[in-house]
Amino acid sequence: MQCPCNSQKYYAQCCEVFHKGVQAPSAETLMRSRYSAFALGLSSYLFATELEKLHKDLTIEDFDVQIKDQIWVNLEVLFASDFEVEFQASLLDDDHLLIHHETSLFVEEDGLKYAKALTQNNTTQKILRNDNCPCGSGKKFKKCKHDKKN
């Protein structure tokens, strides 16, 4: 299967190794692996790679509830440096496309990298049944596998 992070690599040669415990070597790689974890519902990885101070009173079960029904369809990296990544991630919510635009700082503690959102902005646009699916499949939204109604 193709990796959800849009790297054009197979999941087994991309984000899966990080999901299985290998430390991501860069901020961009960590961000891509976190996106894939959202897309695949890997809440324990998301919990483990978010700066602990940001968890507050959240549990892994809270992460499970947050990401349970989300359908992530696209990732675009806009800028990446050693410790900062700006990206747009898109997800479907019924017949709406939510575009999450974020700049994240990636900090290192005890040799491990963690994500910390600096800025976030969400926009929503309605998708009509005959529009092309935002996942990039080339299919109409009503016929695409990402349409929850089919």
ZILIN-V171918 format. One record per backbone hydrogen bond with DSSP energy under -0.5 kcal/mol. NH is the residue of the N-H (numbers start at 1). CO is the residue of the C=O. Records with the same first field share a line. If there is no record, write none. Layout:
NH=CO  CO
This chain:
3=9
6=3
11=1
13=10
14=11
16=11
17=14
18=15
19=15
20=16
21=18
22=17
27=82
30=26
31=27
32=28
33=29
34=30
35=31
36=32
37=33
38=34
39=35
40=36
41=37  38
42=37
43=41
45=42
46=42
47=43
48=44
49=45
50=47
51=115
54=51
55=51  52
56=52
58=55
63=59
64=60
65=61
66=62
67=63
68=64
70=67
71=92
72=70
73=90
74=90
76=88
78=76  86
79=86
81=84
85=104
86=79
87=102
88=76
89=100
90=74
91=98
92=71
93=96
96=93
97=125
98=91  96
99=97  123
100=89  98
101=99  121
102=87  100
103=119
104=85
105=116
106=83
107=105  114
109=112
112=109
114=107
115=49
116=105
118=103
119=103
121=101
123=99
125=97
127=95
128=126
131=128
133=139
136=133
141=131
142=129
143=140
144=140  141
147=144
148=146
150=147
